Amino acid sequence: MTRNDTRVVRIGDRVIGGGNPVLIQSMCNTKTEDVAATVAQILKLEESGCEIIRVAVPTMEAAEALKQIKKEIHIPLVADIHFDYRLAVAAIENGADKIRINPGNIGSRERVKAVVDAAKARRIPIRVGVNSGSLEKDLIAKYGGVTAQGIVESALDKVKMIEDMDYDHLVISIKSSDVMMCVKAHEEIAKKTDYPLHVGITESGTLMSGNIKSAVGLGIILYQGIGDTIRVSLTGDPVEEIKSARRILKTLGLRKGGVEVVSCPTCGRTRIDLIGLANRVETMVTGLEGLDGVKVAVMGCVVNGPGEAKEADIGIAGGIGEGLLIKKGEIVRKVPEEQLLNVLKEELTAMAVERKK
């Protein structure tokens, strides 16, 4: 897949744009003022694969909390600001690695410039964010409603404002909850600018609907080479956002590494709790190292399981009270049902040890 050649922008100790890997981002749903809770959530997200984290900064106390939060985490910290330019300046002074603003709701040009000057002094990037829900009335009138063209024009107008203030260390984010509008907006803006793009479907919904909308929309966008950071916005535990983002990137071939788990959809021949087993396998392999590229199959029956799992490196198939351990489609041995998970883990651990030799 050919990636768009966007500008290189440094966020803390990470680099985006210029063909660098698409980085996975999430946002805390804790109160930023609660340092302990926020740090705990960020550390959990780090373990799941989060590479950039954003927190809301609605108060001066939240802005000041950034200093302590940064000391206890290991990934770049982005401050999300709305309306009050003083909070943006304070967030920068307290160590934010990037700030997210919509210049349209910050206020006067002078207030936007105060934020830009603070960012310029510390050479931290500004993410210019525009959502379909915040589109200006004049652009809605111009295009006869909220449209992809209006979103793009709004974002580029704000970018131009900051460029006129002699600063171009920028990332652009344009989002909509309308999947195809979001796709079209990204296609349009990618033709008109080389700034890195943060991509996502905003307000996508709960775990099920949000994942479907995000997979469809982000899949189309990323497949065209558009996007330098990604967030799957879900109503729920942000750890699920990281899992989904990783799956999307791996499915598109934009992220390698780790174990891939495949499982059959179940049918009337299934004689074990395949759904529960597949979920336990997926959780188990997350903590295993040294198995990049390994494919694990979890199959529901011993009739078709071995054949259907032949493209996997290793797999298990369930039966009545027992199951099979399979390697490259060949049955290795029978295993009591309650031992399937442990036997699989032992085999994978041995495989990792062998790879290190």
Secondary structure, DSSP 8 states (H G I E B T S, - for coil): --------EEETTEEESTT---EEEEE--S-TT-HHHHHHHHHHHHHHT--EEEEE--SHHHHHHHHHHHHH-SS-EEEE--S-HHHHHHHHHTT-SEEEE-HHHH-SHHHHHHHHHHHHHHT--EEEEEEGGG--HHHHHHHTSS-HHHHHHHHHHHHHHHHTTT---EEEEEE-SSHHHHHHHHHHHHHH--S-EEE--TT--SHHHHHHHHHHHHHHHHHTT--SEE----SS-HHHHHHHHHHHHHHTTS---S-EEEE----TT--S-HHHHHHHHHHHHHT--S-TT-EEEEES-TTTHHHHTTTSSEEEEE-SSEEEEEETTEEEEEEEGGGHHHHHHHHHHHHHHHHH-
